[in-house]
Amino acid sequence: MDSDTQLKPCPFCGELPEIEVAQGGAEDVACFNVHCLTQPRSLGIAGEISGREVWNTRAFPSEEDKKLLQDIANWFEQAWAADGFSKPLQELLERMK
């Protein structure tokens, strides 16, 4: 994957990640959205695999994982509804369908 490869949005909040070049030239791709529940990051290995390739690799959740995520989202929706934080969770669930 080259430096022109478009990055996928964060799988947890939908925001676009940022790229930093780590010491040694490896790409560090990360979500810095303060409202993201996990703020994931992917670090490449210089000369072997780019951070972009690692970031764009997605695992598909099992049905059991989807159920767990739905339960977590429901809990957060109830707990945070008054503060307006449940929207990112609902968007995540919609993308998983």
Long-range contacts (C-beta under 8 A, 24 or more apart in sequence): 1-50, 1-52, 1-53, 1-56, 2-50, 3-50, 3-52, 5-50, 5-52, 5-53, 5-56, 7-52, 7-55, 7-56, 8-55, 8-56, 8-58, 10-36, 10-40, 11-40, 11-58, 11-92, 11-95, 12-36, 12-37, 12-38, 12-40, 12-88, 12-92, 13-37, 13-88, 13-91, 13-92, 14-88, 14-91, 14-92, 14-95, 17-55, 19-51, 19-52, 26-51, 27-51, 27-52, 29-54, 29-55, 35-85, 35-88, 36-88, 37-88, 37-89, 61-96, 66-96, 69-93, 69-96
